[in-house]
Amino acid sequence: FSSGAGGGVGVGTGVGVGPWAVLGDGVRLGAGVQIGAGVVLEDGVIVGPDSRIGPRVFCGRGTTIGARVIIQPGAVIGAPGFGYLTSPDGHRRIPHPGRCVIEDDVEVGANCCIDRGSVGDTVIGQGTKLDNLVHIAHNVRIGRRCLVLGQVGIAGSTVVGDGAILAGQVGVSGHLRIGDGVRAAAQAGIIGDVEAGIEVTGFPARGNREFLRSQAVLYRLVPLIKDLEALVQE
C-alpha cells in the first residue's frame, strides 16, 4: 500500500485492474488483487490480498473487503439501505454513515445487494458464501461459514449466527436473532427469533416436524369437509 496522507490509490504488488474501472481517493488494493472491467470503488474502499472483484461491481465509500474474497459480476456492496422516516409530507431518507464489511474468504454471488449500515456496520462473516441475487439489508450481521442461497432476503438489523444455512427464497424479517447452525428450508418465512440448531420450514417458519404434522392434518380434513358439505346439501 502507498502511505499517502489520505490521497491517491495504494496498490500492492501483482494487482490487475481492468478497463474502465474507477478507483476513488484513498482506495487501497492488497497484493494480488484483481479488479474487473467497469468496477467502481468509491473513496476509502479497502480490498485485502488475493481478492477478485468481477466486472461491473460497485463498492460504496468505506467498504472493507478482506483477503481472498470473490465478488461475482454485478454485485452492489455498500449502497445506502432502504431507510426512511415517514411524515404527512412524505418519506425522508435516513442517513447511512455506516460501512459494509466483508471478512476473509467470503464469496458474493452475481447481482447480490449488500447495504451499508445506518447506525453501525453491515458485516458478512469469514468464510460465508452468498449465492446469486441475495439481498442483505442495513445493519445485518451474518456469522462465519454460513450458506445463503439464491433470492434470500434478510431485513435490517437481523443477526444470523455461525454455520446457518438459508435455502432459496427464504425471507427473514428485521431485528431478529437466528441462532448458530439454523437450517431454513426453501421459501421459509422467518418472522421471529430462531434458537440455535433448529430446522425450520414454511410460513410462518416453524420446526420441520411441527410443520409436516400440521400439513398432514390438513390433508386428512379434506374428506371430512366433503362429507360435511354432503350433509348440508341433504
C-alpha positions, 0 to 999 in steps of 0.5 A, spaced: 500 500 500 502 507 498 502 511 505 499 517 502 496 522 507 489 520 505 490 521 497 491 517 491 490 509 490 495 504 494 496 498 490 500 492 492 504 488 488 501 483 482 494 487 482 490 487 475 485 492 474 481 492 468 478 497 463 474 502 465 474 501 472 474 507 477 478 507 483 476 513 488 481 517 493 484 513 498 482 506 495 487 501 497 488 494 493 492 488 497 497 484 493 494 480 488 488 483 487 484 483 481 479 488 479 474 487 473 472 491 467 467 497 469 468 496 477 467 502 481 470 503 488 468 509 491 473 513 496 476 509 502 474 502 499 479 497 502 480 490 498 485 485 502 490 480 498 488 475 493 481 478 492 477 478 485 472 483 484 468 481 477 466 486 472 461 491 473 461 491 481 460 497 485 463 498 492 460 504 496 465 509 500 468 505 506 467 498 504 472 493 507 473 487 503 478 482 506 483 477 503 481 472 498 474 474 497 470 473 490 465 478 488 461 475 482 459 480 476 454 485 478 454 485 485 452 492 489 456 492 496 455 498 500 449 502 497 445 506 502 439 501 505 432 502 504 431 507 510 426 512 511 422 516 516 415 517 514 411 524 515 404 527 512 409 530 507 412 524 505 418 519 506 425 522 508 431 518 507 435 516 513 442 517 513 447 511 512 454 513 515 455 506 516 460 501 512 459 494 509 464 489 511 466 483 508 471 478 512 476 473 509 474 468 504 467 470 503 464 469 496 458 474 493 454 471 488 452 475 481 447 481 482 447 480 490 445 487 494 449 488 500 447 495 504 451 499 508 449 500 515 445 506 518 447 506 525 453 501 525 456 496 520 453 491 515 458 485 516 458 478 512 462 473 516 469 469 514 468 464 510 460 465 508 458 464 501 452 468 498 449 465 492 446 469 486 441 475 487 441 475 495 439 481 498 442 483 505 439 489 508 442 495 513 445 493 519 445 485 518 450 481 521 451 474 518 456 469 522 462 465 519 461 459 514 454 460 513 450 458 506 445 463 503 442 461 497 439 464 491 433 470 492 434 470 500 432 476 503 434 478 510 431 485 513 435 490 517 438 489 523 437 481 523 443 477 526 444 470 523 449 466 527 455 461 525 454 455 520 446 457 518 444 455 512 438 459 508 435 455 502 432 459 496 427 464 497 427 464 504 425 471 507 427 473 514 424 479 517 428 485 521 431 485 528 431 478 529 436 473 532 437 466 528 441 462 532 448 458 530 447 452 525 439 454 523 437 450 517 431 454 513 428 450 508 426 453 501 421 459 501 421 459 509 418 465 512 422 467 518 418 472 522 421 471 529 427 469 533 430 462 531 434 458 537 440 455 535 440 448 531 433 448 529 430 446 522 425 450 520 420 450 514 414 454 511 410 460 513 410 462 518 417 458 519 416 453 524 420 446 526 420 441 520 416 436 524 411 441 527 410 443 520 409 436 516 404 434 522 400 440 521 400 439 513 398 432 514 392 434 518 390 438 513 390 433 508 386 428 512 380 434 513 379 434 506 374 428 506 371 430 512 369 437 509 366 433 503 362 429 507 360 435 511 358 439 505 354 432 503 350 433 509 348 440 508 346 439 501 341 433 504 
